[in-house]
Amino acid sequence: MALMPEYEFRTIQFPRGTTRSSIRQELADHAEYGHWELHRLVVYLGGVQKAWLRRKIIRVPRPSSLPSRVR
């Protein structure tokens, strides 16, 4: 049975009146430099926009025993 991937989340809130192009640029910067992906974007009645970003948590399994030194 495969394990479900684990994600870490980040929330960004954009105030009312923020232009689409500046929101798009901000989300693109997070995606390019922080490896975040857009999970959800909600526009509230007051005009505030809230975006949830996520990225996978990559866990490296520990070796069961340390390798012996090769001489």
C-alpha positions as CSV (number, residue, x, y, z in Angstrom):
1,M,0.0,0.0,0.0
2,A,1.5,3.3,-1.1
3,L,1.8,6.1,1.5
4,M,0.0,9.4,0.8
5,P,2.4,12.3,0.2
6,E,2.8,14.8,3.0
7,Y,2.6,18.5,2.2
8,E,3.5,21.7,4.0
9,F,1.2,24.7,3.5
10,R,1.7,28.4,3.3
11,T,-1.1,31.0,3.3
12,I,-0.9,34.4,1.5
13,Q,-3.5,37.1,1.8
14,F,-3.9,39.8,-0.8
15,P,-5.8,43.0,0.2
16,R,-8.7,44.4,-1.7
17,G,-7.7,46.3,-4.8
18,T,-4.6,44.1,-5.5
19,T,-4.3,43.7,-9.3
20,R,-4.5,40.3,-10.9
21,S,-1.1,40.8,-12.5
22,S,0.6,41.5,-9.1
23,I,-1.1,38.4,-7.6
24,R,0.0,36.3,-10.5
25,Q,3.5,37.6,-10.3
26,E,3.7,36.9,-6.5
27,L,2.3,33.3,-7.0
28,A,4.7,32.7,-9.9
29,D,7.7,33.8,-7.7
30,H,6.7,31.4,-5.0
31,A,6.3,28.6,-7.5
32,E,9.6,29.3,-9.2
33,Y,11.9,30.0,-6.3
34,G,10.2,28.1,-3.4
35,H,8.8,25.2,-5.4
36,W,5.3,25.9,-4.1
37,E,2.1,25.0,-6.0
38,L,-1.3,26.7,-5.8
39,H,-3.7,24.6,-3.7
40,R,-6.6,26.9,-3.3
41,L,-7.6,30.5,-4.0
42,V,-10.6,32.1,-2.3
43,V,-12.1,35.5,-3.0
44,Y,-14.1,36.8,0.0
45,L,-17.1,39.2,-0.1
46,G,-14.9,42.2,1.0
47,G,-12.6,41.7,-2.0
48,V,-9.8,40.1,0.0
49,Q,-8.2,37.1,-1.7
50,K,-6.5,34.3,0.2
51,A,-4.2,31.7,-1.5
52,W,-3.1,28.5,0.0
53,L,0.2,27.1,-1.4
54,R,1.6,23.7,-0.8
55,R,4.7,21.7,-1.5
56,K,5.7,18.1,-0.9
57,I,7.7,17.2,2.1
58,I,10.4,14.8,0.9
59,R,11.7,12.5,3.6
60,V,14.8,10.6,3.0
61,P,14.8,7.2,4.8
62,R,17.6,6.6,7.2
63,P,19.9,3.7,6.5
64,S,19.4,0.8,9.0
65,S,23.1,0.7,9.7
66,L,26.1,2.8,8.8
67,P,28.3,1.5,6.1
68,S,31.7,0.3,7.2
69,R,34.8,2.2,6.1
70,V,36.6,1.0,3.0
71,R,40.4,1.2,3.3
